[in-house]
């Protein structure tokens, strides 16, 4: 069987690896328009910082590695059209006019996402206005950023915050503009949004919430730039550089009129990640992600973790439909200089908007025993259902690494577990790692106590 994969970033590469690891006898071809595959866009903030990142290691895989596994990788190749009925892909090598065709038994669409731009970036802006999505974007920023002092970051999502923070701790003057009222309000409660904002302010970042970008322009004949906003006057500040991180959109232009898509423009898929056309699958930023908590609801969540997971599943199912995609709980994390945030599941805002009943339990506790000098505190908010005690979501903050805790709760949410399930789970105790009643058990037990009191 021959499988064609359109797109060679996270989902596409993972799909190819999944096929070759599980069904090595099948032929796999990847079409990717860029020179390099599988760039980790989250690495851009590290490349701007003091982490001394090797630019050759910011990729999940290379074309050479995949070729050695028997995967045919066609880079710098543009797909012109897809004939779903005949499973034919028409394509050409960028820089040439010769069009070629290839037929497949199965297709996986993994074209990824593009950076949203509220304005047209002209050629003269290339050295002062940057995006944070592709390998080319990373090169442009790192080659120019040392010359800049005053920088505006547009967009308060994960990418914008990480970029702004790295610039600030490396002694740049940074203004962060976001159209939302609160930082990361889609993913965190007001309490945690304010905690994140406080960390950014502590690191010297000037935060401007409720600012929606209208336009960017040069200041007269100088190479400085100014930012205009809708319904707000300009702050009058002149910037050496503007970094755009206002979000992404699914790259579905190739198939917009051929497949069913969501309101966000993402390709609708079933539980096996198959599209509305038989034997055509979609994964990653082009595909919808069903909501783990509100089952049956479709989300657009362009997270690398979801792309990798969907790519793995789509690869297997393209050969034999046997693994279901159970949805995404949007597990994510942020690291600042001296603290970490992580979260999974839904927020209070989401629950209220979607009519989901919830209760909230908060806990602040040291993560290990008192006699250790470097003992650190974990703060958390746990959301759970007063109807059946099922876990709905959780957020953490600590100087300690709390990502593993978010992953654990994400799995509990996916498996529809209750606060009672976690409260009495069998977890290890060792003074180097936790307290006799570790943090997850402690907060779940507090919630379980509230739940049993509600039940009477």
C-alpha angles and dihedrals in degrees: 000000000000121000123194118202118197106206132032104213128099100311097037096048092045091050091052093048091047092054094047093046094048104029106020094171093070126091119242129192125185122200114201126170095203127078093239130040134220100016112183101226092190087068092072093085090053091049088056093049137064097273093107091227118193105232090213091063101054093095131090089221142342131238089246092055092051092045090056087056091055097259116139107224118192107190126184085029124136120208107219100186144345123222102203096186093058094027089234125154119201114200146155137204109256109254093031133083098212111113120206134188134216130183127216141188092218135018131204117196111210105150092145124209139298132224115263114237119188089196140032113265107218123209091256090059094056094098095048108032118061139180126208106219116083139043088253089054090051092051093049093051097045093047093053109026097086090068094056130086107168113050134175118206113200113204132041100216124115095283094047093049095047093047093046092049094050091049093049096049087050091059101262121140104241133190114189117202123191131171093216121090092233135029112266091348091163091063107028139044120251089261093056093040088058091047090054092046090051091054091051092048090047088057091053102261118144107221122206113185123189094033116133116193117242105167147337123220143166121259103245112288095340127100091238120109136214131203126224123201135202113257091354132088118245114264087232093232121140117223133202091208142010120210115200116211102149096134142273140272129211113263095230100132089114093061105021095120096036104056138041112262136187127246087267090056094250120137113261113235135181127232090283091049091248115147128223087280117073116249092012114111133185131204141171127014094351093058135072120250116215115229113252094206100038095040116209094028117117120226132187105220115161096197121148091224091057091045092053092047094046091046091054093049095043090052093054094043093049087069100030125001102230110119123071123211102229097195138260129283091191094240109189144152144204130206124203129176097281107004142050133212127197135169146170138185126020133332131226090258092053092048093050093046093050098041095248115153113228146167126206128220120188128196137179114190141149111260095224141016123306100243092069109092098215094052111155132202126237119206120195145167118208122197118202139166118262088203100062106353094249116159113250106175147327140203128200138194125186144133082237121079106270100171093101089056091054090049091051093052091045089059090047090053092049091052091048093241125171133228087256091057091056096038092063100031120132106253126162125252123212123149091231092060111026149340124280087263100037122219098262092048091047097052092040091050091051089052092045090053090054091046094051090049089053090052090054 
